[in-house]
Amino acid sequence: METLRISDIALACGSRCDSDVVATGVVIDNRQVKKGDVFIAIEGENHDGHIFAKSAVEAGAVAVICHKEVDVDCPKILVKNTGKALVDLAKWYRTLFDVHTVGVTGSVGKTTTKEMIWAVMSQKYNTLKNEGNRNNEIGMPLSVLNLSKSHEAAVFEMGINTIGDIERLTLIATPSIGVISNIGVAHIENVGSREKLLETKMELVKGMPKGAPLILCKDNDLLRTVRLDDRPIIYYSLNEDADYTAENIRIDGEKTYFDICYSGGRQSVELPAIGDHNVQNALAAFAVGMLLGVTPELAAEGLNKYVPSGMRQKIVHKNGITVVEDCYNASTDSMKAAIAALSKIKADRRILVIGDMLELGEFSYDAHYEVGVAAAKSDADLIYAYGKEAEIYAKAVAANGRNAELFTDKTKLAQELIGKLREGDAILFKASRGLKLEEVIYSIYDRWENK
C-alpha cells in the first residue's frame, strides 16, 4: 500500500479522525501487524477483532478502525461497521490508480484461471493478483489495498456465497476486462438454481465500464446464451466455433501441448498442467493477453511459467508414486474434470480417492451420483470414497459394474492406502475443502518419510 494519512483513511471509511499520522499498510489479523499498519477490527461469527486491538497496537499498529470502543493509545477511526469500512476504503483506494484490471469469476476454475492470466499479464506488466483464494468481501479488498505506484495491471478473482456478492466486489475492482469461466453448481445451495448462478456471475459487468469486453467460455451451456448490447463478448472454446480455440491437444507426462487458434494466427503452447479444463483456462488467459497487447509468443511463454496454486491439481512425486493433490474445492464439473485428467497420467495403476462435495443443497444426491458414474466409467483401477455422501458414490459405481471402497474415518483410509500403494501408481485425491482430505495425504507422506 502507498503511504496514506490517517485522516484520509477515515474520510474514505465515512468517518473523521484529525490525525496527521501516516500508515503504510492495512491488516485485520493482529499477528500480521507491522510497524505503520492500520488495524481493522473485523467482527465475524467466530472471532471479534476488537478483542485484539490492543495487541495490534503493541505490535506496531498506528491506528485502529473499530465499531466498538477499544482501549488503545493511538488514533481510532470509529465507523458503523468495520467490514463495510474495509470495502469503502478499498473502493476509494482503487480510484487512485489507473491500471489495467481483470475481474475473474466462475463456478469452478477461478483461481487457476486467475493464476494463468497473471502469468500472461506479467510478461508485459508489473501485475498484482489476490493471493490464493482471497476472493471474498474481506480478502479481495485487502488485495486491492496492496496496489502501489509500481503496478501497471491487476487481476482479481471474485467468489460468491450468495446473490449480490459479485456486484459488491466488482464495484471495488472496476475491471477493464471481465472473465467468467463457467456456470456449474458450486454454491448453488445459497442461490437456488444454475440460472440464478448465471445472474449472480453476470453481476461482474456492473463494475465494468461501458464497452469493456467480457470473455466467456462457449463450452458452457449457459454462458453461450449470454447476449449484451453495451459491450463485446469474446468466446473461447474447445468444441465450438469461437474467437479462441485449441487444436492438436496432446499430453506428454505432466504437460499439455496444443495450438491456440485465433483470428489471423496460431500459437503453440506448452502448459505445465493436464486436462481439457486447464486448456480452457489457458485460452481465457491468452485472450486477456491479446486484449492487453501481450504478443502471442509472450503469452505462450507466460503460460509455460504457470504454477498451480495451493492444492489445485498439484502433482507430487514421492516413493515412485505420482500423487495429485486436488483438495481445495470440488463441484460436479471439477470432479469430473479431475477424474478425466487422472486418466492422462502415465502410470501402472490409477487410484481414485473422492470425497464429498459441499454446498449443493437439494442437488447433492444427483451431483454425487453423477460423479460416481464418472468414476465408474473412468480407467481408475481402484476407487475409494470418503465422507458422509460416500454411499452415493458407491451406489453409482456399483450400478455401473464397479466397486468403490467406503470410508468415514481418515486414519483407516490412510492405513488402507499405505498398504495398497506401490511404485508406479498414480493417485488422485479430490474433495471439497471442508473435508480436509489433505490430512490423509500428509499421513501417507509421514509414514513414507519415517519408514
KOLZAPA-178240 format. One line per 10 residues: number of its first residue (from 1); for each residue x, y, z of C-alpha. Coordinates in steps of 0.25 Angstrom, whole numbers. Last residue first. Example, Ala and Ser with C-alpha at 12.3 -4.5 7.8 and 13.67 -1.06 7.14 Angstrom:
% residues 2
2 = 55/-4/29 ~ 49/-18/31
***
This chain:
% residues 451
451 = 40/-183/30 ~ 38/-169/35 ~ 37/-162/22 ~ 27/-172/16 ~ 18/-171/28 ~ 19/-156/29 ~ 15/-155/14 ~ 3/-165/16 ~ -2/-156/28 ~ 0/-144/20
441 = -9/-149/9 ~ -20/-153/18 ~ -19/-139/25 ~ -21/-134/11 ~ -35/-139/11 ~ -39/-127/19 ~ -54/-130/17 ~ -57/-115/17 ~ -48/-112/5 ~ -57/-121/-4
431 = -52/-134/-10 ~ -41/-139/-19 ~ -29/-148/-16 ~ -23/-154/-29 ~ -13/-166/-28 ~ -3/-170/-39 ~ 4/-183/-37 ~ 18/-187/-42 ~ 23/-191/-28 ~ 13/-197/-19
421 = 0/-192/-12 ~ -9/-203/-5 ~ -4/-203/9 ~ -2/-188/11 ~ -15/-187/4 ~ -23/-195/15 ~ -15/-188/26 ~ -19/-174/21 ~ -34/-179/19 ~ -34/-184/33
411 = -28/-171/39 ~ -38/-163/31 ~ -50/-170/36 ~ -63/-170/28 ~ -58/-179/18 ~ -65/-187/6 ~ -57/-196/-4 ~ -63/-194/-18 ~ -67/-206/-27 ~ -70/-206/-42
401 = -82/-211/-50 ~ -88/-198/-54 ~ -99/-198/-43 ~ -88/-202/-33 ~ -81/-188/-36 ~ -94/-181/-34 ~ -96/-187/-21 ~ -82/-185/-16 ~ -83/-170/-20 ~ -96/-169/-12
391 = -90/-177/0 ~ -79/-167/0 ~ -88/-155/4 ~ -84/-155/18 ~ -69/-155/15 ~ -59/-163/7 ~ -60/-172/-6 ~ -49/-180/-11 ~ -47/-185/-25 ~ -36/-195/-30
381 = -32/-197/-45 ~ -37/-184/-50 ~ -40/-185/-65 ~ -52/-176/-63 ~ -66/-181/-65 ~ -68/-184/-50 ~ -63/-170/-46 ~ -72/-163/-56 ~ -84/-171/-50 ~ -80/-167/-36
371 = -78/-152/-41 ~ -93/-153/-46 ~ -97/-159/-33 ~ -91/-148/-25 ~ -98/-138/-33 ~ -111/-145/-32 ~ -111/-146/-17 ~ -106/-132/-15 ~ -115/-124/-23 ~ -124/-121/-11
361 = -113/-113/-5 ~ -100/-113/-12 ~ -92/-106/-2 ~ -81/-118/-1 ~ -75/-128/-10 ~ -72/-141/-2 ~ -59/-149/-4 ~ -52/-156/-16 ~ -40/-164/-15 ~ -36/-170/-29
351 = -25/-180/-32 ~ -18/-181/-45 ~ -9/-193/-47 ~ 4/-195/-56 ~ 4/-180/-58 ~ 5/-169/-69 ~ -5/-158/-65 ~ -16/-156/-75 ~ -26/-164/-68 ~ -24/-155/-56
341 = -29/-143/-64 ~ -42/-149/-67 ~ -45/-151/-52 ~ -40/-137/-49 ~ -50/-132/-60 ~ -61/-140/-54 ~ -58/-134/-40 ~ -57/-120/-45 ~ -71/-121/-52 ~ -78/-127/-41
331 = -72/-118/-31 ~ -60/-118/-22 ~ -50/-110/-15 ~ -36/-109/-9 ~ -33/-124/-9 ~ -26/-126/-22 ~ -13/-133/-18 ~ -9/-142/-30 ~ 1/-152/-24 ~ 10/-159/-34
321 = 17/-171/-27 ~ 32/-175/-28 ~ 33/-172/-13 ~ 29/-158/-15 ~ 25/-150/-27 ~ 16/-138/-25 ~ 6/-132/-35 ~ -3/-120/-30 ~ -16/-121/-37 ~ -21/-110/-28
311 = -15/-112/-14 ~ -9/-98/-13 ~ -7/-90/-27 ~ -2/-98/-39 ~ 10/-91/-45 ~ 9/-85/-59 ~ 22/-82/-66 ~ 18/-89/-79 ~ 6/-80/-79 ~ 15/-68/-79
301 = 23/-72/-90 ~ 11/-75/-98 ~ 6/-60/-95 ~ 20/-55/-99 ~ 19/-62/-113 ~ 5/-57/-115 ~ 9/-43/-112 ~ 3/-36/-100 ~ -5/-24/-105 ~ -15/-24/-94
291 = -26/-31/-102 ~ -17/-42/-106 ~ -13/-44/-92 ~ -27/-46/-88 ~ -30/-56/-99 ~ -18/-64/-95 ~ -23/-65/-81 ~ -36/-70/-86 ~ -30/-80/-95 ~ -21/-85/-83
281 = -33/-87/-75 ~ -39/-95/-86 ~ -27/-103/-87 ~ -27/-105/-72 ~ -41/-111/-73 ~ -36/-121/-84 ~ -27/-127/-74 ~ -12/-126/-71 ~ -3/-115/-65 ~ 10/-110/-69
271 = 5/-103/-82 ~ 13/-103/-95 ~ 7/-94/-105 ~ 7/-93/-120 ~ 1/-80/-126 ~ -8/-79/-138 ~ -12/-66/-145 ~ -21/-56/-152 ~ -33/-58/-144 ~ -30/-68/-133
261 = -24/-82/-132 ~ -17/-87/-119 ~ -9/-99/-122 ~ -7/-110/-112 ~ 3/-117/-103 ~ -1/-122/-89 ~ 10/-125/-78 ~ 10/-135/-67 ~ 15/-147/-76 ~ 12/-143/-90
251 = -2/-139/-93 ~ -7/-135/-107 ~ -16/-125/-112 ~ -15/-122/-127 ~ -25/-111/-127 ~ -30/-100/-117 ~ -40/-89/-119 ~ -40/-74/-118 ~ -51/-65/-124 ~ -61/-77/-124
241 = -67/-88/-133 ~ -70/-99/-122 ~ -63/-111/-116 ~ -50/-106/-109 ~ -56/-92/-107 ~ -53/-77/-104 ~ -63/-66/-106 ~ -61/-51/-107 ~ -73/-43/-103 ~ -73/-28/-107
231 = -80/-18/-98 ~ -93/-10/-97 ~ -103/-19/-104 ~ -101/-32/-97 ~ -105/-46/-100 ~ -101/-58/-92 ~ -106/-72/-97 ~ -92/-78/-98 ~ -90/-75/-84 ~ -102/-85/-80
221 = -97/-97/-88 ~ -83/-95/-84 ~ -74/-99/-96 ~ -74/-84/-100 ~ -66/-80/-89 ~ -67/-65/-87 ~ -58/-52/-88 ~ -66/-39/-85 ~ -60/-27/-92 ~ -61/-13/-86
211 = -71/-4/-95 ~ -78/2/-83 ~ -68/2/-71 ~ -68/-11/-62 ~ -74/-11/-48 ~ -88/-15/-52 ~ -81/-25/-62 ~ -78/-35/-51 ~ -92/-36/-47 ~ -92/-47/-58
201 = -87/-57/-48 ~ -100/-55/-40 ~ -109/-56/-52 ~ -102/-68/-56 ~ -104/-74/-42 ~ -119/-71/-43 ~ -119/-79/-56 ~ -112/-90/-49 ~ -122/-91/-38 ~ -125/-87/-23
191 = -114/-77/-19 ~ -109/-81/-6 ~ -110/-96/-9 ~ -104/-94/-23 ~ -90/-90/-16 ~ -83/-99/-27 ~ -94/-104/-37 ~ -87/-100/-51 ~ -86/-87/-58 ~ -73/-86/-65
181 = -60/-78/-67 ~ -65/-64/-66 ~ -55/-53/-70 ~ -56/-38/-69 ~ -47/-27/-75 ~ -46/-13/-70 ~ -50/-17/-56 ~ -55/-7/-46 ~ -49/-14/-34 ~ -58/-9/-23
171 = -71/-9/-31 ~ -67/-23/-36 ~ -67/-28/-21 ~ -80/-22/-17 ~ -87/-27/-30 ~ -80/-41/-29 ~ -86/-43/-15 ~ -100/-38/-19 ~ -106/-52/-19 ~ -100/-62/-9
161 = -86/-68/-5 ~ -78/-63/-16 ~ -64/-62/-21 ~ -57/-51/-29 ~ -42/-53/-34 ~ -35/-40/-36 ~ -24/-38/-47 ~ -16/-25/-47 ~ -8/-16/-56 ~ 3/-6/-57
151 = 7/-7/-42 ~ 19/2/-37 ~ 10/12/-32 ~ 5/2/-22 ~ -7/-7/-21 ~ -7/-16/-8 ~ -20/-9/-3 ~ -27/-16/-15 ~ -23/-30/-8 ~ -29/-25/5
141 = -42/-22/-2 ~ -41/-36/-9 ~ -39/-44/4 ~ -50/-38/13 ~ -62/-37/3 ~ -58/-50/-3 ~ -47/-54/-13 ~ -34/-57/-5 ~ -34/-70/-11 ~ -18/-71/-12
131 = -12/-58/-14 ~ -20/-46/-20 ~ -12/-42/-32 ~ -3/-30/-35 ~ 3/-29/-49 ~ 16/-22/-53 ~ 13/-22/-68 ~ 18/-29/-81 ~ 20/-44/-77 ~ 13/-42/-64
121 = 0/-41/-72 ~ 2/-56/-76 ~ 5/-62/-63 ~ -6/-53/-56 ~ -16/-59/-66 ~ -11/-73/-63 ~ -12/-70/-48 ~ -26/-64/-50 ~ -31/-76/-58 ~ -26/-86/-47
111 = -33/-78/-36 ~ -46/-77/-43 ~ -46/-91/-48 ~ -60/-94/-43 ~ -73/-87/-42 ~ -68/-75/-49 ~ -61/-61/-46 ~ -49/-53/-51 ~ -48/-38/-52 ~ -37/-32/-60
101 = -31/-18/-57 ~ -21/-10/-66 ~ -17/1/-57 ~ -20/16/-54 ~ -18/16/-39 ~ -24/25/-28 ~ -38/21/-31 ~ -35/7/-25 ~ -32/14/-11 ~ -47/19/-11
91 = -52/5/-13 ~ -42/-1/-3 ~ -46/8/8 ~ -61/6/5 ~ -59/-9/6 ~ -51/-8/19 ~ -61/1/25 ~ -73/-8/21 ~ -66/-19/29 ~ -63/-9/41
81 = -78/-6/42 ~ -83/8/47 ~ -69/14/48 ~ -60/19/59 ~ -46/23/54 ~ -37/22/66 ~ -23/29/67 ~ -14/22/77 ~ -13/18/91 ~ -23/7/91
71 = -35/3/99 ~ -46/-1/89 ~ -60/5/88 ~ -68/-3/77 ~ -69/0/62 ~ -54/0/60 ~ -43/5/51 ~ -30/5/59 ~ -17/14/57 ~ -2/13/57
61 = -1/-2/58 ~ 13/-6/63 ~ 11/-19/71 ~ 6/-12/83 ~ -5/-6/75 ~ -9/-20/70 ~ -9/-25/84 ~ -18/-14/88 ~ -28/-17/76 ~ -29/-32/79
51 = -42/-32/85 ~ -48/-23/75 ~ -44/-33/64 ~ -57/-41/68 ~ -56/-56/64 ~ -66/-67/62 ~ -77/-61/54 ~ -69/-49/50 ~ -65/-35/55 ~ -54/-28/48
41 = -45/-19/56 ~ -37/-12/45 ~ -22/-10/49 ~ -15/1/42 ~ 0/-2/39 ~ 12/6/42 ~ 20/-4/49 ~ 16/-18/44 ~ 3/-25/48 ~ 2/-40/44
31 = -2/-46/57 ~ -12/-35/60 ~ -20/-40/47 ~ -29/-30/40 ~ -17/-23/33 ~ -15/-9/26 ~ -2/-4/21 ~ 7/8/21 ~ 0/18/30 ~ 3/33/33
21 = 0/41/45 ~ -6/54/42 ~ -18/52/51 ~ -32/58/51 ~ -40/46/50 ~ -54/46/43 ~ -63/35/38 ~ -69/30/25 ~ -58/20/22 ~ -51/28/12
11 = -51/40/21 ~ -44/32/32 ~ -33/27/22 ~ -31/42/18 ~ -29/46/33 ~ -20/34/35 ~ -11/39/25 ~ -7/29/14 ~ 6/23/9 ~ 4/14/-3
1 = 0/0/0
***
